[in-house]
Amino acid sequence: MNIYIILGIAVFIVILLIYIIRTFNELVKRRNRVNTQWAQVDVQLTCRADLIPNLVEIVKAYALHEKEIFQKFADARNILSKAHSPEQTMKANELLSSQLPGLFAIAENYPNLTTDSNFISLQSKLKGTEDKLAYARQFYNDATLLYKDKLQQFPSNVFAKMFNFEDMPYYIANEDNKDKIKIGF
């Protein structure tokens, strides 16, 4: 009878170890997927951040007296370049986004600018980047949801805490800027 108890305990321990390893690997996989999707968001944010100064320079050529808005862009882009975490990047991106409506309002005051081929080209590229960014945010948030589910469901939440898996933030657009960014005239 002792052998059956020992064998039963051994089987239980093996099953428990397999479950712990499987849960750990699933958490790692989901965290890596979130990080990969964040990298895609970051690529689009970088592309966007690189396009905006070119757009600003074109508008500057037409509207030299609008220095305040150009300084705000420079400051926002500087903050974005210093962001090191997804949370900081999201906040910095919202600051940069909040400046775009002002830039397009200035551009509307200069009919020659709105017909400038470089401006139109950059505007089109920015719109394409905004669309890609929207998809990248969606995929990031989907991956984050799956990861959060695994972090919060029992019993994987016990192992997540034991192995120090940290929560990841959703990328939620600032309510003030959701409807403001319209690219096009």
C-alpha positions, 0 to 999 in steps of 0.5 A, spaced: 500 500 500 505 504 501 508 504 494 501 506 491 501 512 495 508 514 493 506 512 486 500 517 487 504 522 490 509 522 484 504 522 479 501 528 482 508 532 483 509 530 475 502 533 473 503 539 477 510 540 474 508 539 467 502 544 469 507 549 472 511 549 466 506 549 461 503 555 464 509 559 465 511 558 458 504 560 456 505 567 460 512 568 456 509 567 450 503 572 451 508 577 454 512 576 448 506 577 443 504 583 447 512 586 446 512 584 439 505 588 438 508 594 442 514 594 437 509 594 431 506 600 434 512 603 436 515 603 429 508 606 426 509 612 432 516 613 429 514 613 422 509 618 424 514 622 428 519 622 423 513 625 418 511 630 422 517 635 422 517 635 415 510 637 415 512 642 420 518 645 415 513 645 409 508 649 413 514 653 416 516 656 409 509 659 408 507 661 415 514 664 418 510 668 424 507 662 427 513 660 431 509 658 438 506 652 434 512 650 431 516 650 438 510 646 441 512 640 436 519 641 437 518 640 445 513 634 444 517 630 439 523 631 444 519 628 449 517 623 445 524 621 443 526 621 451 520 616 452 523 609 455 516 605 456 510 604 453 506 608 458 511 614 457 511 613 449 503 613 449 503 620 453 508 623 449 504 621 443 498 624 445 502 630 446 504 630 439 497 628 436 494 634 440 498 639 436 496 636 429 490 640 429 493 646 430 498 645 424 492 643 420 488 649 422 494 654 420 495 650 413 488 652 411 490 659 412 495 658 406 491 656 400 498 655 396 500 651 402 494 646 401 496 645 394 503 644 395 505 637 392 510 636 398 505 638 403 500 633 399 505 627 399 507 628 406 499 629 408 498 622 404 503 619 408 501 621 414 494 619 413 497 612 411 501 612 417 495 614 422 491 608 419 497 603 420 498 605 427 490 604 428 491 597 426 497 596 430 494 599 436 488 594 435 493 588 435 497 590 441 490 591 445 488 584 443 495 581 445 494 585 451 487 582 453 490 575 452 495 576 456 491 580 462 486 574 461 492 569 463 495 573 468 488 574 472 485 567 471 486 562 476 490 558 477 495 561 472 494 568 476 498 564 482 504 562 478 504 569 474 505 572 481 510 567 483 514 568 477 513 576 477 509 577 470 507 584 470 501 587 467 501 591 461 497 597 459 492 598 454 493 603 448 487 607 449 487 614 445 486 620 449 478 622 449 480 629 448 484 627 441 480 622 439 476 626 434 481 632 433 486 629 428 483 629 421 488 629 416 485 632 409 482 638 407 
